[in-house]
Amino acid sequence: MPAKRYKVLLTEPERQHLLSFISTGKAAARKLTHARILLQADESPGQPHWTDQHIREALHVSGRTIERVRQTFVEEGFDAALHHKKRAQPGHQKFDGDKEAHLIAIACSAAPEGRLRWTLQLLADHMVALHHFESISAETIRQVLKKTKLSLG
């Protein structure tokens, strides 16, 4: 078995904090699981640490999750290993309010000639033809319409 890249060495105050944190049980499941991983992976002298295989089986998590918690603890610290990191930038969003309103107006208008109704692909192609986007998928159109609770049916 290869040597672990990231070793968890908890201080006594950190260990006590994790134990009290888990005993209350009043936190997100992800935080509680990360706390349990840290406690079981602790390789401080005198602490009976578990193997990654044992942690995986006991906590029903992947080996990658265990490695990621270890890495975050070593590189970013105790708090970062427990708390979810906020994204530096929001996800890339193609639609703004104006484009969304225009899409809804088109979807609610009469279908193109020769068609009974707008399809997701027709809407995507039309938004590209109007130079709103260089490209856009039918799935993105579907998600926007779903978000606005608009049905093409």
N, C-alpha and C positions, 0 to 999 in steps of 0.2 A: 504494500500500500504506500503510495507516495506521501512524502511529508506534507503537512498542511502548510499552505502559504501564509495564512493569517491565523495567529494564535490569540485567543481571547484570554486576557488576564484581568479579572475583575478585582477592584479594591474591595475591602470589607464594606464601606459605605454603599458602593454600587450594588453589591450583592444583597445587602439589607433592603435597599430601595426596590430592587427587582422582586424580592420575596414579598414585601408588603404590597407592591403593585399588583402582583398576581393574586395574592390572598383576597384583595378587595373584589377583583373580577369586574370592576366597573371601568372598562376601557374597550376600545375596538378590538375585535378578535385578532387582527393583524398585529397590534401592539403587544397583546398578551402572548401571542405565539413567538414574536421576536424576543420578548423577555425570557420565555422558557428556553428558547434556543441559546441565548447568551448564558443562562444559568447552567445548562447542561454541557455547553461547550467550554466552560471556564476551565482553564488549565493551570490555575494558580496553585502553588504548593499546598498540599493538604486537602485539595478539593477533588472529589471523585468525578472526573469528567467522563462523559459518555462518548462512544465512537459516533461518527456521523451516521453510520448505518442504524445504530440504536436510536439516535435522535429522529431520523427519518421515519422509522417504524412507530415510535412512540407518539410523535407529534403530527404524523401524516403530512409531512412537508417534503419537498424535493431536496435533493442534494445541492442543487443550485441555490435554493433559498437559504440553506444553511451557510453556504460559502459566501453569498451576498451579504448576509447579516454579519458574518465574521469580518469581511472586507470593510464594510461600512464602519463597524466598531473600531477597527484598527486605523483606518485612514481618516475618518471624520469624527470619531468620538462616540461616547456613550449615548448622548441624546439623539444623535443622528441615526443610530442603529434602531432606536425605538420608534421614532417619529417619521412619518412619511415626508419625503422631500418634495417641496413645491417645485413645479416646473418653472424654469427661468423665464421661458416665454410661453404664452398660450399656444395651443396647437394651431397649425396652419388652417385658417378658415378662408375659404374662397368667397363665401357669401357675406355681404354686408346687408344692411337694412334695405337699401335701394334695389339691389339685385334680387333680394328675396321678394320684395314687393312686386317687382317686374315679373319674376317667375310665376308668382301666384296669379297676377293679372293675365298672363298668357295662358296658364293652365285653366283658368275660368272662362276664357274666351272660346269662340267657336273653333272647332278643330280645322286643321288645314284642309284644303279642297281634296276630295277623294278619300278622306278619312272620317271615321265615325267619331273618334275621340283622340285626344292627345295621349301618346305613350310616353314613358319616361325617356326613351331614346330620342323621340321627336323633340321633346322639350330640351334635352341636352344639346341636340344639334342646333336647335333654334337659338339657344342662348349663345352658342359659339358663333352662329351666323350674325347675331347682333353685336358681336365683338365684346361681349361681357367677359369672355374667357378665351384663352387659347385652346383649351380643352377642358372638358368636364364630363364625368361619368354619369351614367344613368343612375347608379347607386347613390351618388351625391345628391342628385335631384330627388331621389326617393326619400333620402334622409331629411332633406329640407322640407319636403311636403309632409312627411310624417310628423316632423316637429311642429308644423303649423296645423296639424290635424286635417289636412286637405286630402281628399281621396279623388282619384281619377275615375273611379267607377261610376 
